[in-house]
Amino acid sequence: MDIILVPGLWLDASSWDTVTPALEAAGHRVRPLTMPGVGAPASVSADIGMQDWVDAVVAEIDASAGQVVLVGHSGGGNVVWGAAEARPDRIARVVFVDTVPPPDGGQISEFEVVDGVIPFPGWDSFDEPDVSDLDAAVREAWAARTHSVPAKVPTDPIRLDGTARHAVPVTLLMGLMDDAAFRAAVSQWGPYGAEFEAIADSEVVRLGSGHWPQFSTPDALAQALVAAIR
């Protein structure tokens, strides 16, 4: 199976390095991506939006010979869900890593724009449960490896025309919520709850990690991905 790995904001393809060996050992062909405009100055990236990121994933799907699995971490979840709507018949499963399927018009979040791009805002800008399992060495190492993202991307609404994506099987690998806790919570999240409820085949797996399991618990994330991709 071809597995297309989409990182969250500020990360590139190398952020998946800790999990790709287990996927390859399980017999999969792994394709981690760096999204358009990541690390580029505003003069290059100013016009890049969410649809450009979705289109980049769709191009990877089209380059595959058969069915693919899409994996999206954090903001990458918006990207893979847009690609699922565009190519539902080509996708065996979508796996969300500590994020949820967005509804039509959903955005990632808002961050400070500096010199026309959005740099990594620092670990202190995130809630403590998200970063509590990242020690000082990991924080320092990965902060140095982050890249700016195009200014438009985090607040650019995802366009989801149609409902074909709802027939694609979905796995959510959540940091701190198990299946029952997540379903109870998402039912209170308005359009996000409605979007999740519309998915015909969904499962939720608790990782017991913070928001960046590829850094804090890579072995557990790799095992969960292998189990989900079937």
N, C-alpha and C positions, 0 to 999 in steps of 0.2 A: 504494500500500500504506500502511495506517496503521501507524505505528511508535510503540510505547509505550515510553518511556525511563524506567527506574527507577533513581534514584541510590543510592549506597551510604550508609552511616551518616553523619550530620551534614551531609549535603548536601541542597539543594533542587532544584527544577526548573531553576534558572538554571545549575547545574553542567554542563548539556548545551549551553549557549549557543554554545560554540566548535565544536560538531559539527553542530548542526541546520541551518545554511545549506547545507552540502554535501548533506545528505539531502533537503532541500527542492528544491535544484537538480536532483537526480536524479529528481524527480517524486513524492516520497513526502509523506505527510501526517504531521507529527511532533507527538507529544503527550508532552512531558516532564512528569513528575509530581513533586509534593512529597507525601511520605507522611503519613498521619494522625499528629498529635501532635508532629511535628517543630517544635521551637522553643517548644512549649507547656510551661507549668509542670506540676508533678506533680499539682496539683489538677485538671487537665484531662486529662493523659495517663497517669495511673497504671494505668488498666485496659486500655490499648491494647497489644495483643500482635501476634505475627507474623501470626496469622490475619486481623486487621484490615487489615494491609498487603496481604496476599494478596487479601482481599475488595475492596479499593480498586482493584487492578489488574483483577480479574474484572469489576468494574462498568464499567471503561473498555473492556474487550473487548466487553461486552454492548452498549455504546453505539455500537460500530462497525458499519458496514453489512456488511462482509465480513471477509476474512481479515486478521489482524494479525501483526506481528513484535514480539516482546518483547525488550527489551535491558535487562540488569541488570548494574550495576557493583558489584563487591565484594559487600557484604551484600545488595544488591539482587538478586543471583543466587538467593538462597533464595526471595525473593518471586516472581520470575518463574517459577521452577520449580514453586512451589505453584499458580500460576495456570495453568501448562501442564497440570497434572493435572486441574484443575477444568474447563478448556475446551480439551481437546486438538484437537477438530475445527475450532476457530476460529483456530488458530495455525499460520502458515506456517513459522515458524522461531523458535527462542530463541537469542539471542546473549548469551554471558557475557563480560563485560569483566574480565579478570584475576581470575577466580573460577571455581568449578567447581560442577556440579550436586550438591546435597546429597542424601543418602539420607533416608528417612523418619526423623524424630527428630533430624536434623542441626541444629546451632545455628550462629550466626555467630561469636561469641566473647564473652568476659567483659571488662567494663570497669568502672571505678570509678563508683559511683552518688554523685552530689552533689545534695543537696536534692531527692531523689526522682526525678532525671533523670540522663541520662548526657551530660555535655558532651564536646566534642572534647578528647581527651587530649593533644594537641600532637604535632607531627611527630617529636619525639625518642622517642616511645613506639613507633615503628615500626622494623622492620628496615631497615638501610641500603640494601639493594638496592631496597626499595620507594620510597624517597624520594630516592635519589641524583641523580635528574634534575630535581628541583624546586629552582630557585634561590631565593635569599633573598627576592626580590621576590614570587615566586609564593607561597611559604610564608606570607609576611606577609599578602598580599592574601586568600588563601583561608582562612587561620585566622580572619580577621576576619569572614568570610562563613559560617562554620559555625554550626550550630544544635544544641541538645541533642536527644536522641532519647528516646522513652519507655523507662523503666528495664527493662521486661520484654522488649523486642524482641530485643536481641542474644543473650539466652540462652533465648528461647522456642523450643522445638523445632518444626520445620516438620512439619505433618501431611500425609503423602502416602499417601492411601488408594487403592490400586489401582496399575496399571502403564500406564495409557493415555498418560502423558507420554513414555514411551520410544519411541513411534512418531513423535514430533515431531522434525523435523530440528534439529540443534544445531550451533552454531559457538562455539568458545572462542577469544577474542582474548586470548592470554596475553602478559604483559609480556616474560618472558625465556626461556620454554620453547617450542621448536618441537614439531611433531607427535610425532616419535619420542621426544624427551626427556620430553614430558608423558605419553605412554602408558606409558613405562617407569616413570615416577615414580608415576602414579596406581594402577598395578597393586599397589603396596605400601601403599596407603592404606586397606586394609580395606573397610568398607562404602562408602566413596567410590569406590573402584575398582570394586566390584561395580555401583554405580549407573551409573557411566560406561560400563561394559562392556555394560549392558543397553540402552543407547541404540542404536537401529537405524541411524541416519544421523548421524555426527558427524565434525567436522573441527576441527583445531587450527591456529591461525595465530599466529606469533610477531610481536609488535609491536616488540620491542626497546626497551621502555620500563620505567618503574617501575610502581607500582600505580595511579597517577592519570594515565593517558595523556591524558585530556581537558584536563589542565592543562599537561603537559610536552610532548606531541607531538600536539596536536589535529588537525593536518592528516592525519597518518598514521592516527589512529584513525578520522577521518571517512572516509577512503578505504577502510579495512578494513571499516567498517560498510556502505558502499555496495556493496562487493564481496560481502559476506556476504548481503545482503538481495536475494534473486533469486527 
